[in-house]
Amino acid sequence: MSKSDSNIPVFEYNQRYIWLISLTAALGGFLFGYDWVVIGGAKPFYEPYFNITSTSDQGWGTSSALVGCMVGAILCIILSDKLGRKRLLIFSGFLFSLSALGTALSETFWWFNTYRIVGGIAMGIALNLSPLYIAEISPPEKRGMFVTINQLLVMIGVLLAQICNWQISLVDANLPENASFEVIAASWSGQMGWRWMFGAEIIPAMLFFLLMFLVPESARWLVKNNQEQNARKVLEKIGGKNYGDVSIAEIKTTLQEGDLGKVHFRDLLQKPLPKLIGIGIFLAFLQQWSGINVVIYYAADIFQAAGYNLKQMMLNIVVIGGVMVLSVFITLFTVDRFGRKKLLLVGTGSMAVLYALIGYFFLVDQGGLVIVLLVLTNVMFYSFTLAPLLWVVLSEIFPTRIRGAAISIGALAHWVGNFTLTYFFPAIKENLGWSNNFWLYGGICAFGFIIVYLILPETKGKSLEQLEKDFL
């Protein structure tokens, strides 16, 4: 063991073991990514099948899963510090599997949304606890990178969903490129194709469910719940005996007498936690109301408005997924070098400018390739800044004793923001039009840039325990 320039002890880590358990936990992120965007590609086909024509039903079909996401986040607030990270992630794997099968077999719009809500509960748990679990088992000097692995798997899930949607849509070779609502409803794509889009998720969902039984519980949670010996075994396997000794000592210094095994929700009202929770809630709403989910969920509508037909639109959606995956690699190589705050400033500032340009080109009715390129550039900046860094920051800024509950509050805010944006977008778009809609998101990103610059602390390179001492 030696000391680095930042006074953080350097240990010989079992990199293979850390990667294996991180990737297993990150499968929850993968499933979230798939479930998050599969609805966008299936939308042109299940809507004709269920004869969905009103803006309220369109919004509900797209956003119903987000109600489940809010439920999942609430479950994490109540249970993640009591039951641990592992048990809830196993439960989410079961719910992902049930949702994939149930949605694919749905014969009514009611059952379709019911199973989407079940999948949403799984999404709410996974997006909350997968990055939290990874943060709690990662070495401090590489924590940003390992938590970002979860976001990489999210984006790979996004890309795979879009590729599956695209390829399944191509199976129906008899479907005309500019098919009407009624023609789509009577086609194979309208009757069966969208079912395969949802059903394909059951394979990775079952894999995640089974593999989560094999990973250890978070060492920090184990110490907090009077299981020091089990925690020591996990830590020693990660970084050796010295790492285990140092980590156990650090964790204990952040847990007050009587804190072990208990969750004190009243602590959420004690300084500086209200400020930290406020930062988390603001970043969660900023990530959602930055408008990216409009691009994801309503990509079909955006590209149709820009002049593309059904098959061209499906291919463009796949390209969006590819950009999202590649962009996360930028985060992997920069998050622990440049820090969280600088990257968030780059993202919000760039997105504000890009939204202004997208709005302008819709205003002057210049669609086609220029809209696609601006949307893809916007997706790139979002994908290596706001998308992963919300979860990196949330996993770092809260004290060990209530970290699960506090991060779940941020996750709940994330889903409230996601639902409100997604559900009301059809009505907002009808009233504002495409140009004003994108300018609205540009204004939100500009406001986010100012707030991040003024209030967000930098967290890179410090242990979770050191960050806790700094904030307190």
C-alpha positions as CSV (number, residue, x, y, z in Angstrom):
1,M,0.0,0.0,0.0
2,S,1.2,3.5,-0.8
3,K,-0.1,7.1,-0.8
4,S,-1.2,9.0,-3.9
5,D,-0.8,12.8,-4.4
6,S,-4.3,13.3,-3.1
7,N,-3.5,11.4,0.1
8,I,-5.8,8.5,-0.8
9,P,-4.2,5.1,0.0
10,V,-3.4,3.1,-3.1
11,F,-4.1,-0.7,-2.9
12,E,-3.7,-3.7,-5.1
13,Y,-7.2,-4.3,-6.2
14,N,-8.8,-7.4,-7.5
15,Q,-9.8,-5.8,-10.8
16,R,-11.4,-8.9,-12.3
17,Y,-13.6,-9.3,-9.3
18,I,-14.7,-5.7,-9.2
19,W,-15.5,-5.8,-12.9
20,L,-17.5,-8.9,-12.6
21,I,-19.7,-7.7,-9.8
22,S,-20.0,-4.2,-11.3
23,L,-21.1,-5.6,-14.7
24,T,-23.6,-7.9,-13.0
25,A,-25.2,-5.1,-11.1
26,A,-25.0,-2.9,-14.2
27,L,-27.3,-5.4,-16.0
28,G,-30.0,-3.6,-14.0
29,G,-29.0,-0.5,-15.9
30,F,-29.0,-2.5,-19.2
31,L,-32.6,-3.6,-18.6
32,F,-33.6,-0.1,-17.6
33,G,-32.2,1.2,-20.9
34,Y,-34.1,-1.4,-22.9
35,D,-37.3,-0.9,-21.1
36,W,-36.9,2.9,-21.3
37,V,-36.8,3.2,-25.1
38,V,-38.5,0.0,-26.4
39,I,-41.7,1.9,-26.1
40,G,-40.5,4.6,-28.6
41,G,-40.0,2.1,-31.5
42,A,-43.1,0.0,-30.6
43,K,-45.3,3.2,-30.5
44,P,-46.1,3.4,-34.2
45,F,-47.4,-0.2,-34.1
46,Y,-49.2,-0.8,-30.7
47,E,-51.1,2.5,-31.0
48,P,-53.0,1.3,-34.2
49,Y,-53.5,-2.1,-32.6
50,F,-55.2,-0.5,-29.5
51,N,-56.8,2.2,-31.7
52,I,-55.1,5.0,-29.6
53,T,-56.0,8.3,-31.2
54,S,-56.3,10.9,-28.3
55,T,-53.3,12.8,-26.9
56,S,-54.2,11.7,-23.4
57,D,-54.1,8.0,-24.3
58,Q,-50.9,8.5,-26.4
59,G,-49.3,10.2,-23.4
60,W,-50.5,7.5,-21.0
61,G,-49.3,4.6,-23.2
62,T,-45.8,6.2,-23.4
63,S,-45.6,7.2,-19.7
64,S,-47.5,4.6,-17.7
65,A,-44.3,2.7,-16.9
66,L,-43.0,5.9,-15.2
67,V,-45.8,5.6,-12.6
68,G,-44.2,2.2,-11.7
69,C,-40.8,3.9,-11.7
70,M,-42.0,6.3,-9.0
71,V,-43.3,3.3,-7.0
72,G,-40.0,1.6,-7.3
73,A,-38.2,4.7,-6.1
74,I,-40.5,4.9,-3.1
75,L,-39.9,1.3,-2.3
76,C,-36.1,2.1,-2.3
77,I,-36.7,5.0,0.1
78,I,-38.5,2.7,2.5
79,L,-36.6,-0.6,2.1
80,S,-33.1,-0.1,0.6
81,D,-31.4,0.7,3.9
82,K,-33.4,-2.0,5.7
83,L,-33.2,-4.9,3.3
84,G,-30.0,-4.0,1.4
85,R,-29.2,-3.4,-2.2
86,K,-28.9,-7.0,-3.3
87,R,-32.4,-8.3,-2.4
88,L,-34.1,-5.4,-4.1
89,L,-32.1,-5.8,-7.2
90,I,-33.0,-9.5,-7.3
91,F,-36.7,-8.5,-7.0
92,S,-36.3,-6.1,-9.8
93,G,-34.9,-8.8,-12.1
94,F,-38.1,-10.9,-11.4
95,L,-40.3,-7.9,-12.2
96,F,-38.5,-7.2,-15.4
97,S,-39.1,-10.8,-16.5
98,L,-42.8,-10.6,-15.6
99,S,-43.3,-7.3,-17.3
100,A,-41.6,-8.4,-20.6
101,L,-43.8,-11.5,-20.8
102,G,-47.0,-9.8,-19.7
103,T,-46.7,-6.8,-22.0
104,A,-45.9,-9.0,-25.0
105,L,-49.1,-11.0,-24.4
106,S,-51.4,-8.1,-23.6
107,E,-54.7,-8.1,-25.4
108,T,-56.1,-4.9,-24.0
109,F,-54.7,-1.4,-23.4
110,W,-55.5,-1.8,-19.7
111,W,-53.3,-4.9,-19.4
112,F,-50.6,-3.4,-21.6
113,N,-50.3,-0.5,-19.2
114,T,-50.5,-2.7,-16.1
115,Y,-47.5,-4.7,-17.2
116,R,-45.7,-1.6,-18.2
117,I,-46.2,-0.3,-14.7
118,V,-44.8,-3.6,-13.3
119,G,-41.7,-3.1,-15.5
120,G,-41.6,0.5,-14.3
121,I,-41.3,-0.6,-10.7
122,A,-38.3,-2.7,-11.8
123,M,-36.8,0.2,-13.6
124,G,-37.2,2.5,-10.6
125,I,-35.4,0.0,-8.4
126,A,-32.6,-0.8,-10.9
127,L,-31.8,2.7,-11.9
128,N,-31.7,3.7,-8.2
129,L,-29.7,0.8,-6.7
130,S,-27.5,-0.4,-9.5
131,P,-25.3,2.7,-9.5
132,L,-25.5,3.0,-5.7
133,Y,-24.3,-0.6,-5.3
134,I,-21.5,-0.1,-7.7
135,A,-20.4,3.1,-5.9
136,E,-20.3,1.3,-2.6
137,I,-18.0,-1.5,-3.8
138,S,-15.7,0.7,-6.0
139,P,-12.3,2.1,-5.1
140,P,-12.6,5.9,-4.6
141,E,-10.1,6.8,-7.3
142,K,-12.0,4.8,-9.9
143,R,-15.6,5.2,-8.6
144,G,-16.7,7.6,-11.3
145,M,-15.6,5.2,-14.0
146,F,-17.2,2.2,-12.4
147,V,-20.5,4.0,-11.8
148,T,-20.4,5.2,-15.4
149,I,-20.2,1.5,-16.4
150,N,-23.8,1.3,-15.3
151,Q,-24.7,4.2,-17.7
152,L,-22.8,2.4,-20.5
153,L,-24.9,-0.6,-20.0
154,V,-28.0,1.6,-19.9
155,M,-27.0,3.0,-23.3
156,I,-26.2,-0.5,-24.7
157,G,-29.7,-1.5,-23.5
158,V,-31.1,1.6,-25.4
159,L,-29.2,0.6,-28.5
160,L,-30.2,-3.0,-28.4
161,A,-33.9,-2.1,-28.0
162,Q,-33.6,0.2,-31.0
163,I,-31.9,-2.4,-33.1
164,C,-34.5,-5.0,-32.1
165,N,-37.3,-2.6,-32.9
166,W,-35.8,-1.8,-36.3
167,Q,-35.1,-5.4,-37.3
168,I,-38.5,-6.6,-36.2
169,S,-40.1,-3.7,-38.1
170,L,-38.3,-5.0,-41.3
171,V,-39.8,-8.5,-40.9
172,D,-43.1,-7.2,-42.3
173,A,-41.9,-6.6,-45.8
174,N,-45.4,-6.1,-47.1
175,L,-46.0,-3.0,-44.9
176,P,-45.9,0.2,-47.1
177,E,-43.4,2.9,-46.1
178,N,-46.2,5.4,-45.7
179,A,-48.8,3.1,-44.3
180,S,-51.9,4.6,-42.8
181,F,-53.1,4.0,-39.2
182,E,-55.6,1.4,-40.4
183,V,-53.2,-0.5,-42.6
184,I,-50.6,-0.7,-39.7
185,A,-53.4,-2.0,-37.4
186,A,-54.2,-4.9,-39.8
187,S,-50.5,-5.7,-40.6
188,W,-48.2,-8.3,-38.9
189,S,-46.3,-5.4,-37.3
190,G,-49.5,-4.0,-35.8
191,Q,-50.8,-7.4,-34.6
192,M,-47.6,-9.2,-33.6
193,G,-44.4,-7.2,-34.3
194,W,-44.6,-4.9,-31.3
195,R,-45.1,-7.9,-29.0
196,W,-41.7,-9.3,-30.0
197,M,-40.1,-5.9,-29.3
198,F,-41.3,-6.1,-25.6
199,G,-40.9,-9.9,-25.3
200,A,-37.2,-10.0,-26.3
201,E,-36.4,-8.5,-22.9
202,I,-37.2,-11.6,-21.0
203,I,-33.8,-13.2,-21.8
204,P,-31.5,-10.6,-20.2
205,A,-34.1,-10.1,-17.5
206,M,-33.9,-13.7,-16.4
207,L,-30.1,-13.6,-16.6
208,F,-29.9,-10.6,-14.3
209,F,-32.3,-12.2,-11.9
210,L,-30.2,-15.3,-11.6
211,L,-26.7,-13.7,-11.6
212,M,-27.7,-11.2,-8.8
213,F,-27.9,-14.2,-6.4
214,L,-24.1,-14.7,-6.9
215,V,-22.8,-11.2,-6.1
216,P,-22.1,-10.1,-2.5
217,E,-24.1,-7.5,-0.6
218,S,-22.6,-4.0,-0.3
219,A,-19.9,-3.9,2.4
220,R,-21.0,-0.5,3.6
221,W,-24.6,-1.8,4.1
222,L,-23.2,-4.8,5.9
223,V,-21.2,-2.7,8.4
224,K,-24.2,-0.5,8.9
225,N,-26.3,-3.5,9.7
226,N,-24.0,-5.2,12.2
227,Q,-22.4,-7.7,9.8
228,E,-18.8,-6.5,10.0
229,Q,-17.3,-10.0,9.4
230,N,-19.2,-10.4,6.2
231,A,-18.3,-6.9,5.1
232,R,-14.6,-7.6,5.8
233,K,-14.7,-10.7,3.6
234,V,-16.1,-8.7,0.7
235,L,-13.6,-5.8,1.2
236,E,-10.6,-8.1,1.5
237,K,-11.6,-9.9,-1.7
238,I,-11.8,-6.5,-3.4
239,G,-8.5,-5.0,-2.2
240,G,-6.8,-7.3,0.4
241,K,-6.5,-7.2,4.2
242,N,-5.2,-3.6,4.5
243,Y,-7.9,-2.3,2.3
244,G,-10.5,-4.2,4.4
245,D,-9.1,-2.7,7.6
246,V,-8.9,0.9,6.3
247,S,-12.4,0.7,4.8
248,I,-14.0,-0.8,7.8
249,A,-12.5,1.9,10.0
250,E,-13.6,4.7,7.6
251,I,-17.1,3.4,7.4
252,K,-17.4,3.2,11.2
253,T,-16.3,6.8,11.7
254,T,-19.3,7.9,9.6
255,L,-21.8,5.9,11.6
256,Q,-22.8,7.3,14.9
257,E,-23.4,5.1,18.0
258,G,-26.9,3.6,17.6
259,D,-27.0,4.1,13.8
260,L,-26.1,0.6,13.0
261,G,-29.0,-1.2,11.5
262,K,-31.4,1.7,11.7
263,V,-32.6,4.3,9.3
264,H,-33.2,7.8,10.8
265,F,-35.4,9.7,8.4
266,R,-35.3,12.7,10.7
267,D,-31.7,13.1,9.8
268,L,-32.9,14.2,6.3
269,L,-33.9,17.4,8.0
270,Q,-30.6,18.1,9.7
271,K,-27.9,20.3,8.0
272,P,-26.5,20.0,5.5
273,L,-28.8,17.3,4.2
274,P,-31.6,19.5,3.0
275,K,-29.2,21.4,0.8
276,L,-27.7,18.1,-0.6
277,I,-31.1,16.7,-1.2
278,G,-32.1,19.9,-2.9
279,I,-29.1,19.6,-5.2
280,G,-30.0,16.0,-6.0
281,I,-33.7,16.9,-6.7
282,F,-32.6,19.8,-8.9
283,L,-30.2,17.7,-10.9
284,A,-32.9,14.9,-11.3
285,F,-35.4,17.4,-12.7
286,L,-32.8,19.0,-14.9
287,Q,-31.8,15.7,-16.4
288,Q,-35.4,15.0,-17.3
289,W,-36.6,18.5,-18.3
290,S,-33.5,19.0,-20.4
291,G,-35.8,17.5,-23.0
292,I,-33.9,14.3,-23.9
293,N,-36.8,12.0,-23.2
294,V,-38.8,13.8,-25.8
295,V,-36.1,12.9,-28.3
296,I,-36.1,9.2,-27.0
297,Y,-39.9,8.6,-26.5
298,Y,-41.1,10.8,-29.4
299,A,-38.2,10.3,-31.9
300,A,-40.7,8.8,-34.4
301,D,-42.8,12.0,-34.3
302,I,-39.7,14.3,-34.5
303,F,-38.3,12.5,-37.5
304,Q,-41.7,12.3,-39.2
305,A,-42.1,16.1,-38.7
306,A,-38.6,16.5,-40.2
307,G,-39.8,14.7,-43.4
308,Y,-38.8,11.0,-42.9
309,N,-41.0,8.0,-43.7
310,L,-41.6,5.0,-41.3
311,K,-38.6,2.9,-42.2
312,Q,-36.2,5.8,-42.4
313,M,-37.4,6.9,-39.0
314,M,-36.7,3.5,-37.4
315,L,-33.2,3.6,-38.8
316,N,-32.6,7.1,-37.4
317,I,-33.7,5.9,-34.0
318,V,-31.1,3.2,-34.1
319,V,-28.4,5.8,-35.0
320,I,-29.5,7.8,-31.8
321,G,-28.8,4.6,-29.8
322,G,-25.4,4.2,-31.3
323,V,-24.5,7.8,-30.5
324,M,-25.6,7.3,-26.9
325,V,-23.4,4.2,-26.5
326,L,-20.3,5.8,-28.0
327,S,-20.7,9.0,-26.0
328,V,-20.5,7.2,-22.6
329,F,-17.0,6.2,-23.5
330,I,-16.1,9.9,-23.3
331,T,-17.4,9.9,-19.7
332,L,-15.4,6.7,-18.8
333,F,-12.2,8.4,-19.7
334,T,-12.9,11.9,-18.4
335,V,-15.1,11.7,-15.3
336,D,-12.3,10.9,-12.9
337,R,-9.9,13.3,-14.7
338,F,-11.9,16.5,-15.2
339,G,-14.5,15.9,-12.5
340,R,-18.3,16.0,-12.4
341,K,-19.0,19.7,-12.3
342,K,-17.0,20.6,-15.4
343,L,-18.6,17.9,-17.5
344,L,-22.1,19.0,-16.4
345,L,-21.3,22.6,-17.4
346,V,-20.1,21.5,-20.8
347,G,-23.3,19.4,-21.3
348,T,-25.9,22.0,-20.2
349,G,-24.2,24.8,-22.0
350,S,-23.9,22.9,-25.3
351,M,-27.5,21.5,-25.1
352,A,-28.9,25.0,-24.6
353,V,-27.2,26.2,-27.9
354,L,-28.2,23.0,-29.8
355,Y,-31.9,23.3,-28.8
356,A,-31.9,26.9,-29.9
357,L,-30.6,25.8,-33.3
358,I,-33.1,22.9,-33.6
359,G,-36.0,25.2,-32.8
360,Y,-34.8,27.7,-35.4
361,F,-34.6,25.1,-38.2
362,F,-38.1,23.8,-37.3
363,L,-39.3,27.5,-37.5
364,V,-37.9,28.0,-41.0
365,D,-39.2,24.6,-42.0
366,Q,-35.7,23.3,-43.0
367,G,-36.0,19.6,-41.9
368,G,-34.2,16.5,-43.1
369,L,-30.5,15.9,-42.4
370,V,-29.8,19.1,-40.5
371,I,-32.4,18.2,-37.9
372,V,-31.0,14.7,-37.6
373,L,-27.4,16.0,-37.1
374,L,-28.4,18.5,-34.5
375,V,-30.5,16.0,-32.6
376,L,-27.6,13.5,-32.7
377,T,-25.2,16.1,-31.4
378,N,-27.6,17.0,-28.6
379,V,-27.9,13.3,-27.7
380,M,-24.1,13.0,-27.6
381,F,-23.7,15.9,-25.1
382,Y,-26.5,14.6,-22.9
383,S,-25.1,11.0,-23.0
384,F,-21.7,11.8,-21.6
385,T,-22.8,14.5,-19.2
386,L,-26.3,14.7,-17.7
387,A,-27.2,11.0,-18.3
388,P,-24.4,9.3,-16.3
389,L,-23.3,12.1,-13.9
390,L,-26.7,12.5,-12.1
391,W,-26.2,9.0,-10.8
392,V,-22.5,9.5,-10.0
393,V,-23.2,12.6,-8.0
394,L,-26.3,11.1,-6.2
395,S,-24.2,8.1,-5.2
396,E,-21.5,10.3,-3.7
397,I,-23.0,13.2,-1.8
398,F,-25.1,11.5,0.9
399,P,-24.0,10.0,4.3
400,T,-23.6,6.2,4.6
401,R,-26.3,5.9,7.3
402,I,-29.1,7.2,5.1
403,R,-27.6,7.0,1.6
404,G,-30.1,4.5,0.3
405,A,-33.1,6.6,1.4
406,A,-31.6,9.9,0.3
407,I,-30.6,8.7,-3.2
408,S,-34.0,7.3,-3.6
409,I,-35.5,10.7,-3.0
410,G,-33.4,12.0,-5.9
411,A,-34.5,9.0,-8.0
412,L,-38.2,9.7,-7.1
413,A,-37.7,13.3,-8.3
414,H,-36.1,11.9,-11.5
415,W,-39.2,9.8,-12.2
416,V,-41.7,12.6,-11.3
417,G,-39.8,14.8,-13.8
418,N,-39.7,12.0,-16.4
419,F,-43.5,11.3,-16.1
420,T,-44.6,14.9,-16.2
421,L,-42.5,15.7,-19.2
422,T,-43.5,12.5,-21.1
423,Y,-47.2,12.6,-20.3
424,F,-47.8,16.2,-21.0
425,F,-45.5,16.5,-24.1
426,P,-48.2,15.7,-26.7
427,A,-50.3,18.6,-25.3
428,I,-47.3,20.9,-24.9
429,K,-46.3,20.2,-28.5
430,E,-49.8,20.9,-29.8
431,N,-49.9,24.2,-28.0
432,L,-46.4,25.4,-28.5
433,G,-45.3,23.8,-31.7
434,W,-42.0,22.2,-32.4
435,S,-39.9,25.4,-32.4
436,N,-41.1,26.8,-29.1
437,N,-41.0,23.4,-27.5
438,F,-37.3,23.0,-28.2
439,W,-36.6,26.6,-27.2
440,L,-38.3,25.8,-23.9
441,Y,-35.8,23.0,-23.3
442,G,-32.9,25.2,-24.3
443,G,-34.0,27.7,-21.7
444,I,-34.1,25.0,-19.0
445,C,-30.6,23.8,-19.9
446,A,-29.3,27.4,-19.7
447,F,-30.9,27.8,-16.3
448,G,-29.3,24.5,-15.3
449,F,-25.9,25.7,-16.4
450,I,-26.2,28.7,-14.0
451,I,-27.3,26.7,-11.0
452,V,-24.6,24.0,-11.5
453,Y,-21.9,26.7,-11.8
454,L,-23.1,28.3,-8.5
455,I,-23.9,25.5,-6.2
456,L,-22.6,22.1,-7.2
457,P,-19.5,20.8,-5.2
458,E,-16.8,18.7,-6.9
459,T,-16.6,15.1,-5.7
460,K,-14.0,13.4,-7.8
461,G,-11.1,11.5,-6.2
462,K,-12.4,11.2,-2.7
463,S,-13.7,8.3,-0.7
464,L,-17.4,8.3,0.2
465,E,-16.4,8.7,3.9
466,Q,-14.1,11.7,3.1
467,L,-16.9,13.3,1.1
468,E,-19.2,12.8,4.0
469,K,-16.8,14.6,6.4
470,D,-16.3,17.4,3.9
471,F,-20.0,18.1,3.6
472,L,-20.7,17.8,7.3
